[in-house]
Amino acid sequence: MSIAVKPIRSAEDCAHALAEIDRLFGAEPGTEAADRLEILSILVADYERRHVQLPEPDPIAFLEFAMAGQGRSQSDLAQLIGSRSRASEVLKRKRPLSAEMIEKIVAAWRLPYDQLSRHYRVQSPVLRLMKRGAMATGVVLLAAGITLSAAFWSYGTVLPGVADLKAYAETNPVTQRTTPAGPPQFVAMPDIPVHVVKAFLAAEDRSFFGHGGYDLLAILRASLFSIPDLLENKKPSGGATITQQLAKNMLLAGESPSVSRKIKEIILARRLEHALSKTRILELYLNTIYYGGPAYGIADAASFYFGKTIGQLSISESAYLAALPKAPNTMRIDVAENMERARLRRDWVLSRMADDGLITSAVARMAQGDPLQRSVAQ
């Protein structure tokens, strides 16, 4: 009997041989088909040995395979290496096999030393801590999100709605406010110079015309970082938009700073944006905020600090007034010790106006050269 079998010299030959082995598999012993199956199997095995690099199993995969083959469990491994926690950590790749462990396993279970002593990756303690930390952070954030959602819903049901805010704004709440010097003077928006508005936008809320009442990134930034020192030439990071400040001044004036007040600010700011135009919001804001000393509202501030009407304010003076809302009583120029930080803050506002394209750099430099001093109307 002659069995013609071609030698296997390429991957294609090997693939054809494997396909034929699959067809011949299960041939009756002693038949020509069975003999051919045996020869093909030998040839394929020889080809794969010479040409196919099979990855060696790592020690833990090999150990698990050997334990399954010998009918052993994790408890058997724990008994052998002396600790249940060690056995669990080894099999979960949290702890490497030590030389002592390998020697015990080789001696007791007759496994090859070289297979167990190969290098393999172990999950680092730092990575485990990071994973646990990420999970804990996720749980905390989820809980915080649920709590905040509940707070927004709860406060949202009792705070004034859009229609209520619109009706309230139509009563001109500025003239109804009570201050130590009586109701603030009210200045309508058409009578407020453009450079005054630009100064406040640069100092307080450069994205005013783009947001819907609050700036989420600014709020997050203010939560992560402390307010910079007002002596430095930096903008304090309070996270509150002009609309939020208006909501606080008009509707939450009696409440001390807290998380609940911030939530209320955001809700009311959003509703104010639906109830009023941006122009009306700016008008109410400029006429209601506190400027230090007896000055409430932009008209009182212009008179108190410079002895002028709002229409007479220079760019330099407007920038100074825009610097006041963040810390009015530490920037008052009627107090001598405040002069240097007030000047630095005013100059920062002017630089910010130039950076935002609201004035030219040349105008900003000229305004920074103006003396900053209080003038009282004669």
C-alpha positions in Angstrom: 0.0 0.0 0.0 1.3 3.4 -1.0 0.2 6.7 0.7 1.3 9.7 -1.3 1.8 12.7 1.0 3.3 16.0 -0.1 5.9 17.6 2.3 4.7 20.7 4.2 6.9 23.6 3.3 4.6 26.7 3.6 1.7 28.0 5.6 -0.5 27.3 2.7 0.6 23.6 2.7 0.0 23.5 6.4 -3.5 25.0 6.0 -4.4 22.3 3.3 -3.0 19.6 5.5 -5.1 20.8 8.5 -8.2 20.9 6.3 -7.6 17.3 5.3 -6.9 16.2 8.9 -10.3 17.7 9.8 -11.9 15.5 7.1 -10.1 12.4 8.1 -10.6 12.8 11.8 -12.4 9.7 13.2 -11.0 7.3 10.5 -11.1 3.6 11.5 -7.8 2.4 12.9 -5.8 0.2 10.4 -7.4 1.8 7.4 -5.5 3.8 4.7 -7.3 6.9 5.8 -6.1 6.5 9.4 -2.5 6.0 8.3 -2.7 9.1 6.2 -4.2 11.0 9.1 -1.3 10.0 11.3 1.3 11.0 8.8 -0.3 14.4 8.2 -0.5 15.0 11.9 3.2 14.3 12.3 4.1 16.6 9.4 1.9 19.4 10.7 3.3 19.1 14.2 6.9 19.2 12.8 6.1 22.3 10.7 4.5 24.1 13.6 7.4 23.3 15.9 9.8 24.9 13.4 7.8 27.8 12.2 5.1 28.7 14.7 6.1 30.5 17.9 3.4 29.8 20.5 3.5 32.0 23.5 4.4 30.4 26.8 1.7 30.6 29.4 2.6 33.0 32.3 3.2 31.3 35.7 -0.3 32.0 37.1 -2.1 30.7 34.0 0.2 27.6 34.1 -0.4 27.2 37.8 -4.2 27.4 37.4 -4.1 24.9 34.5 -1.9 22.5 36.5 -4.2 22.8 39.6 -7.2 22.0 37.5 -5.5 19.0 36.0 -4.5 17.7 39.4 -7.9 18.4 41.0 -6.5 21.0 43.4 -8.2 24.1 44.7 -7.3 27.5 46.1 -7.5 26.0 49.6 -4.8 23.5 48.7 -2.6 26.3 47.5 -3.3 28.2 50.7 -2.3 25.2 52.8 0.9 24.8 50.8 2.1 28.4 51.0 0.7 29.1 54.5 -2.0 31.7 54.0 -5.4 32.0 52.4 -4.9 35.7 51.7 -1.5 34.9 50.0 -3.1 32.2 47.8 -5.9 34.6 46.9 -3.6 37.5 46.1 -1.3 35.2 44.0 -4.1 33.8 41.9 -5.6 37.4 41.4 -2.1 38.6 40.4 -1.9 41.0 43.3 1.2 39.3 44.8 4.1 37.7 42.9 5.1 34.1 43.4 8.2 34.3 45.7 11.1 31.9 45.3 10.0 30.1 48.6 6.5 29.6 47.2 7.8 28.2 43.9 10.0 25.8 45.7 7.1 24.5 47.8 4.9 24.1 44.8 7.5 22.3 42.7 8.4 19.9 45.6 4.8 19.1 46.5 3.1 19.1 43.1 6.0 18.2 40.9 5.6 21.1 38.5 8.4 22.4 36.3 10.4 25.2 38.1 11.1 27.2 34.9 7.4 27.6 34.1 6.6 29.0 37.6 9.7 31.3 37.7 9.0 33.2 34.5 8.4 36.9 34.8 4.7 38.1 34.7 2.9 41.3 35.4 1.5 41.9 38.9 -1.1 44.6 39.6 0.7 47.3 41.5 -0.5 48.5 44.9 -0.6 52.0 43.5 -2.9 51.0 40.7 -5.1 49.1 43.1 -5.4 52.2 45.3 -6.1 54.3 42.2 -8.9 52.0 41.2 -10.3 52.0 44.7 -10.0 55.7 44.9 -11.8 56.1 41.5 -14.6 53.9 42.7 -14.9 55.9 46.0 -14.8 59.1 44.1 -17.5 57.9 41.7 -19.7 56.9 44.7 -19.2 60.3 46.4 -19.9 62.2 43.1 -23.0 60.2 42.5 -24.2 60.9 46.1 -23.4 64.6 45.7 -25.2 64.7 42.4 -28.3 63.2 43.9 -28.1 65.6 46.9 -27.7 68.6 44.6 -30.5 67.6 42.3 -32.8 67.2 45.3 -31.7 70.6 46.6 -32.3 72.3 43.3 -35.7 70.7 43.0 -36.6 71.7 46.6 -35.5 75.3 46.3 -36.9 75.6 42.8 -40.4 74.9 44.1 -40.4 77.9 46.6 -38.4 80.5 44.8 -40.1 83.2 42.6 -40.8 82.0 39.1 -40.1 83.8 35.8 -43.4 85.7 35.8 -42.9 86.8 39.4 -39.4 88.1 38.7 -40.6 89.9 35.6 -43.4 91.6 37.6 -41.0 92.5 40.4 -38.5 94.1 38.0 -41.2 96.2 36.5 -41.8 97.9 39.9 -38.2 99.3 39.7 -36.9 97.7 42.8 -33.9 100.0 43.0 -35.9 103.0 44.1 -37.6 100.8 46.8 -34.4 99.7 48.4 -33.5 101.0 51.8 -29.9 102.1 52.4 -28.3 104.2 55.2 -28.5 107.3 52.9 -32.0 106.4 51.6 -32.9 104.9 48.2 -30.0 104.9 45.7 -30.2 107.2 42.7 -31.4 105.3 39.6 -29.7 105.8 36.2 -31.4 104.3 33.2 -29.3 102.3 30.8 -29.2 104.8 28.0 -27.6 107.3 30.4 -24.8 105.0 31.4 -21.7 105.5 29.2 -20.5 102.6 27.2 -17.0 102.6 28.7 -18.6 102.2 32.2 -20.4 99.0 31.0 -17.3 97.7 29.4 -15.3 98.2 32.6 -17.8 96.1 34.6 -18.0 93.4 31.9 -14.2 93.0 31.9 -13.9 93.0 35.7 -17.0 90.9 36.7 -18.3 88.8 33.8 -16.6 88.8 30.5 -19.0 86.1 29.2 -22.1 87.9 30.3 -23.7 88.1 26.9 -22.9 84.4 26.2 -24.2 82.6 29.3 -27.7 81.8 30.5 -27.3 83.1 34.0 -24.4 81.2 35.5 -21.0 80.0 34.3 -20.5 76.4 35.3 -16.7 76.4 34.6 -16.3 79.5 36.8 -18.2 77.9 39.6 -16.1 74.7 39.4 -12.9 76.8 39.3 -14.0 78.8 42.3 -14.7 75.6 44.2 -11.3 74.1 43.5 -9.2 77.2 44.2 -9.2 79.8 46.9 -9.8 83.4 46.1 -6.5 85.0 45.1 -5.1 87.8 47.3 -6.6 91.1 46.3 -3.2 92.7 46.6 -2.0 90.7 43.6 -2.8 91.9 40.1 -5.3 89.0 39.6 -9.0 88.7 39.3 -10.6 87.2 42.4 -12.3 84.0 41.4 -15.8 84.1 43.0 -17.5 82.2 40.3 -20.6 84.4 40.3 -21.9 86.0 37.2 -23.4 89.5 37.0 -26.9 87.9 36.9 -26.1 85.8 40.0 -24.9 88.9 41.9 -28.1 90.7 40.9 -30.1 87.7 42.2 -28.2 87.8 45.5 -28.5 91.6 46.0 -32.1 91.9 45.1 -33.6 88.7 46.5 -31.1 87.0 48.9 -29.6 90.0 50.6 -30.4 88.7 54.1 -28.7 85.3 53.6 -25.1 84.6 54.7 -22.7 82.8 52.2 -23.5 79.1 52.0 -24.0 76.2 49.6 -27.7 76.7 49.8 -27.5 80.4 48.9 -25.3 79.5 45.9 -27.9 77.0 44.7 -30.6 79.6 45.1 -28.4 82.2 43.2 -28.1 79.8 40.3 -31.8 79.0 40.1 -32.8 82.7 40.4 -30.1 83.8 37.9 -31.5 81.3 35.3 -35.0 82.5 35.8 -33.9 86.2 35.6 -32.3 85.5 32.3 -35.7 84.2 31.1 -37.7 87.1 32.6 -35.5 90.1 31.7 -33.3 91.2 28.8 -29.5 91.4 29.2 -29.8 95.2 29.1 -32.3 95.3 32.0 -30.2 92.9 34.1 -27.1 95.1 33.6 -29.1 98.2 34.4 -30.5 96.7 37.7 -27.0 95.3 38.6 -25.2 98.6 38.2 -27.8 100.5 40.2 -28.1 98.0 43.1 -24.6 96.8 44.0 -22.6 98.2 46.9 -19.5 100.3 46.2 -18.2 100.8 49.7 -18.9 103.5 52.3 -22.3 105.0 51.8 -22.4 104.3 48.1 -25.1 102.0 46.8 -25.6 102.1 43.0 -23.4 103.5 40.3 -24.7 107.1 40.5 -24.0 107.3 44.3 -20.5 105.8 43.7 -19.6 108.3 41.0 -20.7 111.2 43.3 -19.1 109.8 46.5 -15.6 109.0 45.0 -15.3 111.6 42.2 -17.9 114.3 42.8 -19.3 113.6 39.3 -22.4 112.3 37.5 -22.1 109.0 35.8 -21.9 110.7 32.5 -18.8 112.5 33.5 -16.7 109.5 34.5 -13.5 108.9 32.6 -12.3 105.4 31.5 -9.8 105.4 34.5 -12.6 106.3 37.0 -15.0 103.7 35.4 -12.3 101.0 35.8 -11.8 101.9 39.5 -15.6 101.7 40.2 -15.7 98.3 38.4 -12.9 97.1 40.7 -15.0 97.8 43.8 -17.8 95.1 43.9 -15.4 92.3 44.8 -14.1 94.0 48.0 -15.6 97.5 48.3 -14.4 98.5 51.7 -10.8 97.4 51.1 -10.6 99.4 47.8 -12.0 102.7 49.1 -9.8 105.5 48.0 -11.1 107.7 50.8 -9.0 105.5 53.1 -5.3 106.2 52.7 -4.0 102.7 53.3 -6.1 101.3 50.4 -4.6 103.5 47.7 -1.9 101.2 46.4 -4.1 98.1 46.1 -6.9 100.2 44.6 -4.6 101.5 42.0 -3.3 97.9 41.2 -6.8 96.6 40.9 -7.9 99.6 38.7 -4.9 99.0 36.4 -5.8 95.3 36.2 -9.3 96.2 35.1 -7.9 98.4 32.4 -5.5 95.7 31.2 -8.4 93.3 31.1 -10.4 95.7 29.0 -7.6 95.9 26.5 -7.1 92.1 26.5 -10.8 91.7 25.8 -10.7 94.2 22.9 -13.0 96.7 24.7 -10.4 99.4 24.5 -7.0 99.7 22.8 -3.7 99.0 24.6 -2.7 102.6 24.1 -5.9 103.9 25.8 -5.4 101.4 28.7 -1.8 102.6 29.2 -2.8 106.3 29.2 -5.7 105.6 31.7 -3.3 103.7 34.0 -1.2 106.8 34.1 -4.1 108.9 35.5 -3.8 109.7 39.2 -6.3 107.9 41.4 -7.7 110.1 44.1 -11.0 111.1 45.6 -12.6 114.3 44.5 -15.6 115.8 46.3 -18.1 118.0 44.4 -17.8 121.7 45.3 
